[in-house]
Amino acid sequence: MKKNYSIMEIGTLKGDLADKGRIMVGQELGLTGSEISLNYAPAGTFAPFVHSHKLNEEVYIILSGKGMFMVDGEEFLIQEGTVIRVAPGSERAIKAEDNMAYICIQAQGGSLTQATMDDAEITKSKASWMKDQ
């Protein structure tokens, strides 16, 4: 029977992710509406290129460290807890001043047709689910 979920173990931010630098999870998890990468950038490193996307917007979630981010020539400080959305067609780049871990989520701009609560359907109460445990 086909499962309606997928799981991937990535290790730790200071272990496996730091060793690899980037882990792309989309193919591994079978994502169909977005791409997600888990990234580790050692202090003093830059993105290998300035880039833009024709259709996709990106969301960067800074998990640890600090650095600089550039969008369309404007630079600003980023640090743990910063979340940045970059529109399609905008040039972007990232630089780590400290060792930095971040998540990048990519999805086609304008493709979201409903918010979480509009799409959700309650199928079981919390109390009922907890009894099953």
Chimera marker file (.cmm) of the C-alpha trace (Angstrom):
<marker_set name="trace">
<marker id="1" x="0.000" y="0.000" z="0.000" r="1" g="1" b="0" radius="0.5"/>
<marker id="2" x="1.307" y="3.444" z="-0.939" r="1" g="1" b="0" radius="0.5"/>
<marker id="3" x="2.024" y="5.739" z="2.023" r="1" g="1" b="0" radius="0.5"/>
<marker id="4" x="0.730" y="9.303" z="1.976" r="1" g="1" b="0" radius="0.5"/>
<marker id="5" x="3.915" y="10.711" z="3.491" r="1" g="1" b="0" radius="0.5"/>
<marker id="6" x="7.669" y="10.498" z="3.119" r="1" g="1" b="0" radius="0.5"/>
<marker id="7" x="10.479" y="10.904" z="5.643" r="1" g="1" b="0" radius="0.5"/>
<marker id="8" x="14.124" y="11.770" z="5.169" r="1" g="1" b="0" radius="0.5"/>
<marker id="9" x="16.825" y="11.813" z="7.840" r="1" g="1" b="0" radius="0.5"/>
<marker id="10" x="19.355" y="14.573" z="7.219" r="1" g="1" b="0" radius="0.5"/>
<marker id="11" x="21.588" y="14.299" z="10.261" r="1" g="1" b="0" radius="0.5"/>
<marker id="12" x="22.625" y="17.349" z="12.239" r="1" g="1" b="0" radius="0.5"/>
<marker id="13" x="23.408" y="20.932" z="11.240" r="1" g="1" b="0" radius="0.5"/>
<marker id="14" x="26.927" y="20.602" z="12.625" r="1" g="1" b="0" radius="0.5"/>
<marker id="15" x="27.466" y="17.112" z="11.207" r="1" g="1" b="0" radius="0.5"/>
<marker id="16" x="26.063" y="15.848" z="7.928" r="1" g="1" b="0" radius="0.5"/>
<marker id="17" x="24.806" y="19.195" z="6.623" r="1" g="1" b="0" radius="0.5"/>
<marker id="18" x="28.094" y="20.949" z="7.386" r="1" g="1" b="0" radius="0.5"/>
<marker id="19" x="29.965" y="18.165" z="5.576" r="1" g="1" b="0" radius="0.5"/>
<marker id="20" x="27.762" y="18.287" z="2.472" r="1" g="1" b="0" radius="0.5"/>
<marker id="21" x="27.033" y="22.032" z="2.287" r="1" g="1" b="0" radius="0.5"/>
<marker id="22" x="23.661" y="21.501" z="0.613" r="1" g="1" b="0" radius="0.5"/>
<marker id="23" x="21.027" y="18.811" z="0.760" r="1" g="1" b="0" radius="0.5"/>
<marker id="24" x="18.216" y="18.897" z="-1.823" r="1" g="1" b="0" radius="0.5"/>
<marker id="25" x="15.169" y="17.174" z="-0.366" r="1" g="1" b="0" radius="0.5"/>
<marker id="26" x="12.596" y="17.527" z="-3.167" r="1" g="1" b="0" radius="0.5"/>
<marker id="27" x="13.356" y="14.355" z="-5.093" r="1" g="1" b="0" radius="0.5"/>
<marker id="28" x="13.993" y="12.309" z="-1.948" r="1" g="1" b="0" radius="0.5"/>
<marker id="29" x="10.618" y="13.298" z="-0.462" r="1" g="1" b="0" radius="0.5"/>
<marker id="30" x="8.707" y="13.288" z="-3.755" r="1" g="1" b="0" radius="0.5"/>
<marker id="31" x="7.721" y="16.960" z="-3.523" r="1" g="1" b="0" radius="0.5"/>
<marker id="32" x="5.312" y="18.055" z="-6.252" r="1" g="1" b="0" radius="0.5"/>
<marker id="33" x="4.690" y="21.745" z="-5.511" r="1" g="1" b="0" radius="0.5"/>
<marker id="34" x="7.993" y="23.069" z="-4.188" r="1" g="1" b="0" radius="0.5"/>
<marker id="35" x="11.711" y="22.452" z="-3.868" r="1" g="1" b="0" radius="0.5"/>
<marker id="36" x="13.534" y="22.657" z="-0.542" r="1" g="1" b="0" radius="0.5"/>
<marker id="37" x="17.249" y="22.790" z="0.095" r="1" g="1" b="0" radius="0.5"/>
<marker id="38" x="19.018" y="22.645" z="3.453" r="1" g="1" b="0" radius="0.5"/>
<marker id="39" x="22.206" y="24.702" z="3.312" r="1" g="1" b="0" radius="0.5"/>
<marker id="40" x="25.346" y="25.252" z="5.347" r="1" g="1" b="0" radius="0.5"/>
<marker id="41" x="27.762" y="28.052" z="4.474" r="1" g="1" b="0" radius="0.5"/>
<marker id="42" x="31.065" y="28.379" z="6.370" r="1" g="1" b="0" radius="0.5"/>
<marker id="43" x="32.070" y="31.845" z="7.573" r="1" g="1" b="0" radius="0.5"/>
<marker id="44" x="33.442" y="34.029" z="4.781" r="1" g="1" b="0" radius="0.5"/>
<marker id="45" x="31.827" y="32.129" z="1.900" r="1" g="1" b="0" radius="0.5"/>
<marker id="46" x="29.594" y="33.612" z="-0.792" r="1" g="1" b="0" radius="0.5"/>
<marker id="47" x="26.938" y="32.007" z="-2.962" r="1" g="1" b="0" radius="0.5"/>
<marker id="48" x="28.793" y="30.755" z="-6.046" r="1" g="1" b="0" radius="0.5"/>
<marker id="49" x="26.782" y="33.149" z="-8.253" r="1" g="1" b="0" radius="0.5"/>
<marker id="50" x="24.162" y="35.879" z="-8.313" r="1" g="1" b="0" radius="0.5"/>
<marker id="51" x="21.005" y="34.367" z="-9.762" r="1" g="1" b="0" radius="0.5"/>
<marker id="52" x="17.325" y="34.887" z="-10.475" r="1" g="1" b="0" radius="0.5"/>
<marker id="53" x="14.430" y="32.583" z="-11.303" r="1" g="1" b="0" radius="0.5"/>
<marker id="54" x="11.968" y="33.080" z="-14.156" r="1" g="1" b="0" radius="0.5"/>
<marker id="55" x="8.929" y="31.544" z="-12.405" r="1" g="1" b="0" radius="0.5"/>
<marker id="56" x="9.889" y="30.621" z="-8.862" r="1" g="1" b="0" radius="0.5"/>
<marker id="57" x="9.884" y="32.719" z="-5.719" r="1" g="1" b="0" radius="0.5"/>
<marker id="58" x="12.246" y="31.697" z="-2.949" r="1" g="1" b="0" radius="0.5"/>
<marker id="59" x="11.959" y="31.881" z="0.822" r="1" g="1" b="0" radius="0.5"/>
<marker id="60" x="15.153" y="31.770" z="2.874" r="1" g="1" b="0" radius="0.5"/>
<marker id="61" x="14.899" y="30.879" z="6.578" r="1" g="1" b="0" radius="0.5"/>
<marker id="62" x="18.100" y="31.562" z="8.511" r="1" g="1" b="0" radius="0.5"/>
<marker id="63" x="18.504" y="28.913" z="11.237" r="1" g="1" b="0" radius="0.5"/>
<marker id="64" x="21.885" y="29.949" z="12.641" r="1" g="1" b="0" radius="0.5"/>
<marker id="65" x="24.708" y="32.376" z="12.017" r="1" g="1" b="0" radius="0.5"/>
<marker id="66" x="24.653" y="35.749" z="10.320" r="1" g="1" b="0" radius="0.5"/>
<marker id="67" x="25.610" y="37.289" z="7.023" r="1" g="1" b="0" radius="0.5"/>
<marker id="68" x="24.531" y="39.560" z="4.211" r="1" g="1" b="0" radius="0.5"/>
<marker id="69" x="21.811" y="39.105" z="1.628" r="1" g="1" b="0" radius="0.5"/>
<marker id="70" x="21.495" y="40.964" z="-1.663" r="1" g="1" b="0" radius="0.5"/>
<marker id="71" x="18.314" y="41.446" z="-3.691" r="1" g="1" b="0" radius="0.5"/>
<marker id="72" x="18.440" y="43.560" z="-6.878" r="1" g="1" b="0" radius="0.5"/>
<marker id="73" x="21.573" y="45.352" z="-5.657" r="1" g="1" b="0" radius="0.5"/>
<marker id="74" x="20.213" y="46.149" z="-2.170" r="1" g="1" b="0" radius="0.5"/>
<marker id="75" x="22.215" y="44.522" z="0.638" r="1" g="1" b="0" radius="0.5"/>
<marker id="76" x="20.992" y="43.893" z="4.177" r="1" g="1" b="0" radius="0.5"/>
<marker id="77" x="22.025" y="42.004" z="7.313" r="1" g="1" b="0" radius="0.5"/>
<marker id="78" x="20.551" y="38.560" z="7.959" r="1" g="1" b="0" radius="0.5"/>
<marker id="79" x="20.835" y="36.463" z="11.106" r="1" g="1" b="0" radius="0.5"/>
<marker id="80" x="19.248" y="33.583" z="12.974" r="1" g="1" b="0" radius="0.5"/>
<marker id="81" x="15.489" y="34.081" z="12.772" r="1" g="1" b="0" radius="0.5"/>
<marker id="82" x="15.487" y="36.166" z="9.571" r="1" g="1" b="0" radius="0.5"/>
<marker id="83" x="13.049" y="35.074" z="6.847" r="1" g="1" b="0" radius="0.5"/>
<marker id="84" x="13.350" y="36.565" z="3.333" r="1" g="1" b="0" radius="0.5"/>
<marker id="85" x="11.005" y="36.151" z="0.359" r="1" g="1" b="0" radius="0.5"/>
<marker id="86" x="12.454" y="36.960" z="-3.065" r="1" g="1" b="0" radius="0.5"/>
<marker id="87" x="10.118" y="37.445" z="-6.042" r="1" g="1" b="0" radius="0.5"/>
<marker id="88" x="10.638" y="35.795" z="-9.428" r="1" g="1" b="0" radius="0.5"/>
<marker id="89" x="12.902" y="37.811" z="-11.715" r="1" g="1" b="0" radius="0.5"/>
<marker id="90" x="14.870" y="39.378" z="-8.842" r="1" g="1" b="0" radius="0.5"/>
<marker id="91" x="18.616" y="38.862" z="-8.573" r="1" g="1" b="0" radius="0.5"/>
<marker id="92" x="19.756" y="37.420" z="-5.251" r="1" g="1" b="0" radius="0.5"/>
<marker id="93" x="22.892" y="36.249" z="-3.449" r="1" g="1" b="0" radius="0.5"/>
<marker id="94" x="23.935" y="35.332" z="0.073" r="1" g="1" b="0" radius="0.5"/>
<marker id="95" x="27.176" y="35.692" z="2.061" r="1" g="1" b="0" radius="0.5"/>
<marker id="96" x="27.964" y="34.024" z="5.395" r="1" g="1" b="0" radius="0.5"/>
<marker id="97" x="29.859" y="36.175" z="7.906" r="1" g="1" b="0" radius="0.5"/>
<marker id="98" x="29.577" y="33.436" z="10.575" r="1" g="1" b="0" radius="0.5"/>
<marker id="99" x="28.956" y="29.761" z="9.932" r="1" g="1" b="0" radius="0.5"/>
<marker id="100" x="25.374" y="29.856" z="8.680" r="1" g="1" b="0" radius="0.5"/>
<marker id="101" x="22.652" y="27.221" z="8.265" r="1" g="1" b="0" radius="0.5"/>
<marker id="102" x="19.515" y="28.051" z="6.301" r="1" g="1" b="0" radius="0.5"/>
<marker id="103" x="16.563" y="26.544" z="4.478" r="1" g="1" b="0" radius="0.5"/>
<marker id="104" x="15.604" y="27.683" z="0.987" r="1" g="1" b="0" radius="0.5"/>
<marker id="105" x="12.094" y="26.895" z="-0.273" r="1" g="1" b="0" radius="0.5"/>
<marker id="106" x="11.240" y="27.411" z="-3.934" r="1" g="1" b="0" radius="0.5"/>
<marker id="107" x="7.757" y="27.422" z="-5.436" r="1" g="1" b="0" radius="0.5"/>
<marker id="108" x="6.193" y="28.940" z="-8.511" r="1" g="1" b="0" radius="0.5"/>
<marker id="109" x="5.210" y="32.533" z="-7.782" r="1" g="1" b="0" radius="0.5"/>
<marker id="110" x="1.445" y="33.126" z="-7.722" r="1" g="1" b="0" radius="0.5"/>
<marker id="111" x="0.622" y="29.407" z="-7.617" r="1" g="1" b="0" radius="0.5"/>
<marker id="112" x="-0.865" y="29.277" z="-4.097" r="1" g="1" b="0" radius="0.5"/>
<marker id="113" x="-4.626" y="29.276" z="-4.507" r="1" g="1" b="0" radius="0.5"/>
<marker id="114" x="-5.647" y="28.869" z="-0.868" r="1" g="1" b="0" radius="0.5"/>
<marker id="115" x="-4.273" y="29.454" z="2.610" r="1" g="1" b="0" radius="0.5"/>
<marker id="116" x="-3.655" y="26.634" z="5.068" r="1" g="1" b="0" radius="0.5"/>
<marker id="117" x="-6.914" y="27.091" z="6.976" r="1" g="1" b="0" radius="0.5"/>
<marker id="118" x="-8.958" y="27.325" z="3.753" r="1" g="1" b="0" radius="0.5"/>
<marker id="119" x="-7.487" y="24.009" z="2.601" r="1" g="1" b="0" radius="0.5"/>
<marker id="120" x="-7.649" y="22.159" z="5.944" r="1" g="1" b="0" radius="0.5"/>
<marker id="121" x="-10.367" y="19.731" z="6.941" r="1" g="1" b="0" radius="0.5"/>
<marker id="122" x="-10.624" y="18.479" z="10.531" r="1" g="1" b="0" radius="0.5"/>
<marker id="123" x="-10.885" y="14.694" z="10.397" r="1" g="1" b="0" radius="0.5"/>
<marker id="124" x="-10.350" y="13.799" z="14.050" r="1" g="1" b="0" radius="0.5"/>
<marker id="125" x="-10.296" y="15.757" z="17.299" r="1" g="1" b="0" radius="0.5"/>
<marker id="126" x="-7.094" y="16.092" z="19.305" r="1" g="1" b="0" radius="0.5"/>
<marker id="127" x="-8.657" y="14.176" z="22.212" r="1" g="1" b="0" radius="0.5"/>
<marker id="128" x="-9.662" y="11.336" z="19.887" r="1" g="1" b="0" radius="0.5"/>
<marker id="129" x="-6.191" y="11.169" z="18.317" r="1" g="1" b="0" radius="0.5"/>
<marker id="130" x="-4.472" y="11.210" z="21.722" r="1" g="1" b="0" radius="0.5"/>
<marker id="131" x="-6.650" y="8.265" z="22.912" r="1" g="1" b="0" radius="0.5"/>
<marker id="132" x="-5.330" y="6.259" z="19.962" r="1" g="1" b="0" radius="0.5"/>
<marker id="133" x="-1.745" y="6.728" z="21.189" r="1" g="1" b="0" radius="0.5"/>
<link id1="1" id2="2" r="1" g="1" b="0" radius="0.2"/>
<link id1="2" id2="3" r="1" g="1" b="0" radius="0.2"/>
<link id1="3" id2="4" r="1" g="1" b="0" radius="0.2"/>
<link id1="4" id2="5" r="1" g="1" b="0" radius="0.2"/>
<link id1="5" id2="6" r="1" g="1" b="0" radius="0.2"/>
<link id1="6" id2="7" r="1" g="1" b="0" radius="0.2"/>
<link id1="7" id2="8" r="1" g="1" b="0" radius="0.2"/>
<link id1="8" id2="9" r="1" g="1" b="0" radius="0.2"/>
<link id1="9" id2="10" r="1" g="1" b="0" radius="0.2"/>
<link id1="10" id2="11" r="1" g="1" b="0" radius="0.2"/>
<link id1="11" id2="12" r="1" g="1" b="0" radius="0.2"/>
<link id1="12" id2="13" r="1" g="1" b="0" radius="0.2"/>
<link id1="13" id2="14" r="1" g="1" b="0" radius="0.2"/>
<link id1="14" id2="15" r="1" g="1" b="0" radius="0.2"/>
<link id1="15" id2="16" r="1" g="1" b="0" radius="0.2"/>
<link id1="16" id2="17" r="1" g="1" b="0" radius="0.2"/>
<link id1="17" id2="18" r="1" g="1" b="0" radius="0.2"/>
<link id1="18" id2="19" r="1" g="1" b="0" radius="0.2"/>
<link id1="19" id2="20" r="1" g="1" b="0" radius="0.2"/>
<link id1="20" id2="21" r="1" g="1" b="0" radius="0.2"/>
<link id1="21" id2="22" r="1" g="1" b="0" radius="0.2"/>
<link id1="22" id2="23" r="1" g="1" b="0" radius="0.2"/>
<link id1="23" id2="24" r="1" g="1" b="0" radius="0.2"/>
<link id1="24" id2="25" r="1" g="1" b="0" radius="0.2"/>
<link id1="25" id2="26" r="1" g="1" b="0" radius="0.2"/>
<link id1="26" id2="27" r="1" g="1" b="0" radius="0.2"/>
<link id1="27" id2="28" r="1" g="1" b="0" radius="0.2"/>
<link id1="28" id2="29" r="1" g="1" b="0" radius="0.2"/>
<link id1="29" id2="30" r="1" g="1" b="0" radius="0.2"/>
<link id1="30" id2="31" r="1" g="1" b="0" radius="0.2"/>
<link id1="31" id2="32" r="1" g="1" b="0" radius="0.2"/>
<link id1="32" id2="33" r="1" g="1" b="0" radius="0.2"/>
<link id1="33" id2="34" r="1" g="1" b="0" radius="0.2"/>
<link id1="34" id2="35" r="1" g="1" b="0" radius="0.2"/>
<link id1="35" id2="36" r="1" g="1" b="0" radius="0.2"/>
<link id1="36" id2="37" r="1" g="1" b="0" radius="0.2"/>
<link id1="37" id2="38" r="1" g="1" b="0" radius="0.2"/>
<link id1="38" id2="39" r="1" g="1" b="0" radius="0.2"/>
<link id1="39" id2="40" r="1" g="1" b="0" radius="0.2"/>
<link id1="40" id2="41" r="1" g="1" b="0" radius="0.2"/>
<link id1="41" id2="42" r="1" g="1" b="0" radius="0.2"/>
<link id1="42" id2="43" r="1" g="1" b="0" radius="0.2"/>
<link id1="43" id2="44" r="1" g="1" b="0" radius="0.2"/>
<link id1="44" id2="45" r="1" g="1" b="0" radius="0.2"/>
<link id1="45" id2="46" r="1" g="1" b="0" radius="0.2"/>
<link id1="46" id2="47" r="1" g="1" b="0" radius="0.2"/>
<link id1="47" id2="48" r="1" g="1" b="0" radius="0.2"/>
<link id1="48" id2="49" r="1" g="1" b="0" radius="0.2"/>
<link id1="49" id2="50" r="1" g="1" b="0" radius="0.2"/>
<link id1="50" id2="51" r="1" g="1" b="0" radius="0.2"/>
<link id1="51" id2="52" r="1" g="1" b="0" radius="0.2"/>
<link id1="52" id2="53" r="1" g="1" b="0" radius="0.2"/>
<link id1="53" id2="54" r="1" g="1" b="0" radius="0.2"/>
<link id1="54" id2="55" r="1" g="1" b="0" radius="0.2"/>
<link id1="55" id2="56" r="1" g="1" b="0" radius="0.2"/>
<link id1="56" id2="57" r="1" g="1" b="0" radius="0.2"/>
<link id1="57" id2="58" r="1" g="1" b="0" radius="0.2"/>
<link id1="58" id2="59" r="1" g="1" b="0" radius="0.2"/>
<link id1="59" id2="60" r="1" g="1" b="0" radius="0.2"/>
<link id1="60" id2="61" r="1" g="1" b="0" radius="0.2"/>
<link id1="61" id2="62" r="1" g="1" b="0" radius="0.2"/>
<link id1="62" id2="63" r="1" g="1" b="0" radius="0.2"/>
<link id1="63" id2="64" r="1" g="1" b="0" radius="0.2"/>
<link id1="64" id2="65" r="1" g="1" b="0" radius="0.2"/>
<link id1="65" id2="66" r="1" g="1" b="0" radius="0.2"/>
<link id1="66" id2="67" r="1" g="1" b="0" radius="0.2"/>
<link id1="67" id2="68" r="1" g="1" b="0" radius="0.2"/>
<link id1="68" id2="69" r="1" g="1" b="0" radius="0.2"/>
<link id1="69" id2="70" r="1" g="1" b="0" radius="0.2"/>
<link id1="70" id2="71" r="1" g="1" b="0" radius="0.2"/>
<link id1="71" id2="72" r="1" g="1" b="0" radius="0.2"/>
<link id1="72" id2="73" r="1" g="1" b="0" radius="0.2"/>
<link id1="73" id2="74" r="1" g="1" b="0" radius="0.2"/>
<link id1="74" id2="75" r="1" g="1" b="0" radius="0.2"/>
<link id1="75" id2="76" r="1" g="1" b="0" radius="0.2"/>
<link id1="76" id2="77" r="1" g="1" b="0" radius="0.2"/>
<link id1="77" id2="78" r="1" g="1" b="0" radius="0.2"/>
<link id1="78" id2="79" r="1" g="1" b="0" radius="0.2"/>
<link id1="79" id2="80" r="1" g="1" b="0" radius="0.2"/>
<link id1="80" id2="81" r="1" g="1" b="0" radius="0.2"/>
<link id1="81" id2="82" r="1" g="1" b="0" radius="0.2"/>
<link id1="82" id2="83" r="1" g="1" b="0" radius="0.2"/>
<link id1="83" id2="84" r="1" g="1" b="0" radius="0.2"/>
<link id1="84" id2="85" r="1" g="1" b="0" radius="0.2"/>
<link id1="85" id2="86" r="1" g="1" b="0" radius="0.2"/>
<link id1="86" id2="87" r="1" g="1" b="0" radius="0.2"/>
<link id1="87" id2="88" r="1" g="1" b="0" radius="0.2"/>
<link id1="88" id2="89" r="1" g="1" b="0" radius="0.2"/>
<link id1="89" id2="90" r="1" g="1" b="0" radius="0.2"/>
<link id1="90" id2="91" r="1" g="1" b="0" radius="0.2"/>
<link id1="91" id2="92" r="1" g="1" b="0" radius="0.2"/>
<link id1="92" id2="93" r="1" g="1" b="0" radius="0.2"/>
<link id1="93" id2="94" r="1" g="1" b="0" radius="0.2"/>
<link id1="94" id2="95" r="1" g="1" b="0" radius="0.2"/>
<link id1="95" id2="96" r="1" g="1" b="0" radius="0.2"/>
<link id1="96" id2="97" r="1" g="1" b="0" radius="0.2"/>
<link id1="97" id2="98" r="1" g="1" b="0" radius="0.2"/>
<link id1="98" id2="99" r="1" g="1" b="0" radius="0.2"/>
<link id1="99" id2="100" r="1" g="1" b="0" radius="0.2"/>
<link id1="100" id2="101" r="1" g="1" b="0" radius="0.2"/>
<link id1="101" id2="102" r="1" g="1" b="0" radius="0.2"/>
<link id1="102" id2="103" r="1" g="1" b="0" radius="0.2"/>
<link id1="103" id2="104" r="1" g="1" b="0" radius="0.2"/>
<link id1="104" id2="105" r="1" g="1" b="0" radius="0.2"/>
<link id1="105" id2="106" r="1" g="1" b="0" radius="0.2"/>
<link id1="106" id2="107" r="1" g="1" b="0" radius="0.2"/>
<link id1="107" id2="108" r="1" g="1" b="0" radius="0.2"/>
<link id1="108" id2="109" r="1" g="1" b="0" radius="0.2"/>
<link id1="109" id2="110" r="1" g="1" b="0" radius="0.2"/>
<link id1="110" id2="111" r="1" g="1" b="0" radius="0.2"/>
<link id1="111" id2="112" r="1" g="1" b="0" radius="0.2"/>
<link id1="112" id2="113" r="1" g="1" b="0" radius="0.2"/>
<link id1="113" id2="114" r="1" g="1" b="0" radius="0.2"/>
<link id1="114" id2="115" r="1" g="1" b="0" radius="0.2"/>
<link id1="115" id2="116" r="1" g="1" b="0" radius="0.2"/>
<link id1="116" id2="117" r="1" g="1" b="0" radius="0.2"/>
<link id1="117" id2="118" r="1" g="1" b="0" radius="0.2"/>
<link id1="118" id2="119" r="1" g="1" b="0" radius="0.2"/>
<link id1="119" id2="120" r="1" g="1" b="0" radius="0.2"/>
<link id1="120" id2="121" r="1" g="1" b="0" radius="0.2"/>
<link id1="121" id2="122" r="1" g="1" b="0" radius="0.2"/>
<link id1="122" id2="123" r="1" g="1" b="0" radius="0.2"/>
<link id1="123" id2="124" r="1" g="1" b="0" radius="0.2"/>
<link id1="124" id2="125" r="1" g="1" b="0" radius="0.2"/>
<link id1="125" id2="126" r="1" g="1" b="0" radius="0.2"/>
<link id1="126" id2="127" r="1" g="1" b="0" radius="0.2"/>
<link id1="127" id2="128" r="1" g="1" b="0" radius="0.2"/>
<link id1="128" id2="129" r="1" g="1" b="0" radius="0.2"/>
<link id1="129" id2="130" r="1" g="1" b="0" radius="0.2"/>
<link id1="130" id2="131" r="1" g="1" b="0" radius="0.2"/>
<link id1="131" id2="132" r="1" g="1" b="0" radius="0.2"/>
<link id1="132" id2="133" r="1" g="1" b="0" radius="0.2"/>
</marker_set>
